[in-house]
């Protein structure tokens, strides 16, 4: 049985100065005799890589690039993937590494955190209100906060980055708090004063209007330095600030009108569920 074996040799520094020096090397055969290397191999010069890099035990070539001014990393990644899918020959694959891989992984983690946060918020509100219906009216403010943030990012020519996504998560907590103040006070009026749904919502809107506006104005004022500031890191802080400002403004307006309307519609389901029990 023949076995192919490969050996790695390391010569003294300066001993090889030209390809002819390799031909004068001697190696021992199986009998122990010295044989010139030129009798065993043929030496050929050609261009090759200085080093061979591997990723997951596969040969890999890394491609680096910088974004243009106000360029989006996600747009660059999508454009690169589309180009590689169309132009790579059979047998070649591509994968994100380094900062691009970290960017994609961070977005997946933040999206998962967003979904888990909404689910946990629903469960906590269900326990607080002792109902599986009223938390839905509270969470109805979230789509308006997200749409407001996206609209503001589009109007200000900002990209959806990791920092703006963090601003969305912060924004959702603020939007839920405004809705909770309305719904909780309306429930208290219905339980203690036995008010009708319409009267409880009107009274709740009158009493909770000032704290809702104060919270939203304070949030917007706190986010203004993020978009007005300059200097190092401003391009990363600005998307977060615009997302918070736009989402807070839109969610506040719609919270005062949409959440009470959804609450009144859902109370009909509450009555039907109680009647069926």
Residue pairs with C-beta under 8 A, 6 or more apart in sequence:
15 21
16 22
19 43
19 45
22 37
22 38
22 43
23 36
23 37
23 38
23 43
24 36
24 37
24 38
25 36
25 37
26 34
26 35
26 36
26 37
27 34
27 35
27 37
27 40
28 34
28 35
29 35
52 59
53 59
53 60
53 61
53 62
54 60
55 95
55 97
60 97
62 97
62 98
65 76
67 73
67 76
70 157
70 159
70 235
72 159
72 160
72 161
73 100
73 103
73 159
73 161
74 103
74 107
74 159
74 160
74 161
75 159
77 96
77 100
77 103
77 104
81 94
84 94
88 94
95 101
96 103
96 104
103 162
106 162
107 162
107 165
110 162
110 165
110 166
110 169
111 165
113 169
114 165
114 168
114 169
114 172
117 169
117 172
118 139
118 142
118 172
121 135
121 139
121 176
122 135
122 136
122 139
125 134
125 135
125 138
125 139
125 180
126 132
126 135
128 184
129 135
129 183
129 184
129 187
131 270
133 266
133 267
133 269
133 270
133 273
134 183
134 187
134 263
134 266
134 270
136 262
136 266
137 179
137 183
137 259
137 262
137 263
137 266
138 176
138 179
138 180
138 183
138 259
139 176
139 179
140 179
140 258
140 259
140 262
141 175
141 176
141 178
141 179
141 251
141 254
141 255
141 258
141 259
142 172
142 175
142 176
142 251
144 175
144 250
144 251
144 254
144 255
144 258
145 168
145 171
145 172
145 174
145 175
145 247
145 248
145 250
145 251
146 168
146 171
146 172
146 247
147 250
148 246
148 247
148 248
148 249
148 250
148 251
149 164
149 167
149 168
149 171
149 242
149 243
149 244
149 246
149 247
149 250
150 160
151 246
151 250
152 158
152 242
152 243
152 245
152 246
152 247
152 249
152 250
153 159
153 160
153 164
153 239
153 242
153 243
153 246
155 246
156 227
156 238
156 242
158 164
158 238
158 239
158 242
158 243
159 239
160 239
161 236
161 239
163 236
163 237
163 239
163 240
164 239
164 240
164 242
164 243
166 240
167 223
167 239
167 240
167 241
167 242
167 243
167 244
167 247
168 243
168 247
170 244
171 243
171 244
171 247
171 248
171 251
174 215
174 216
174 219
174 248
174 251
175 247
175 248
175 251
175 255
177 215
178 212
178 215
178 216
178 251
178 252
178 255
179 255
179 259
181 208
181 211
181 212
182 201
182 204
182 205
182 208
182 212
182 255
182 256
182 259
182 260
182 263
183 204
183 259
183 263
185 203
185 204
185 207
185 208
186 197
186 200
186 201
186 203
186 204
186 260
186 263
187 200
189 195
189 199
189 200
189 203
189 204
190 196
190 197
190 200
193 200
195 203
197 263
197 264
197 267
198 264
201 260
201 263
201 264
204 260
205 256
205 260
209 256
212 252
212 255
212 256
213 252
216 248
216 249
216 251
216 252
219 244
219 248
220 244
220 245
220 248
220 249
223 240
223 241
223 244
223 245
223 248
224 241
224 245
225 241
226 237
226 238
226 240
226 241
226 244
227 237
227 238
227 241
227 242
227 245
229 237
